[in-house]
Amino acid sequence: MKKDVKVYLVLVVIVVVIIAVIMIIKANGSGEEKTIKCVAENSVLVVKEGCPACAYQKKILEGNLDKFEIIDCINESQKCMELGITHIPTWIIAQEKYEGVQSIEQLKKLTGC
């Protein structure tokens, strides 16, 4: 083979490898997105504006807050009373209440995700 053809083939192989690596990285990221979506679909977070623990819980959820149903006891006090909320934050999962800040790992276990 000519030198130009060899260089061309090497460049094609490098491009293919780069594309494969990008696809693998994206595929791994989508697994995390699926898990967050599953947790969000199977839970409700009850908070109260101004609560430091609630702010920390929201920070744990990072940029995924829009996926979760969140009840704020300041704006929805009647709903919180009906649910019997006595501590915040509280997670409601399968009609059970889990008080306090929960990690993503704990939420995965509690929701079965």
Secondary structure, 3 states (H helix, E strand, C coil): CCHHHHHHHHHHHHHHHHHHHHHHHHHHHHHHHHHHHHHHHCCEEEECCCCHHHHHHHHHCHHHHHHCEEEECCCCHHHHHHHCCCCCCEEEECCEEEECCCCHHHHHHHHCC
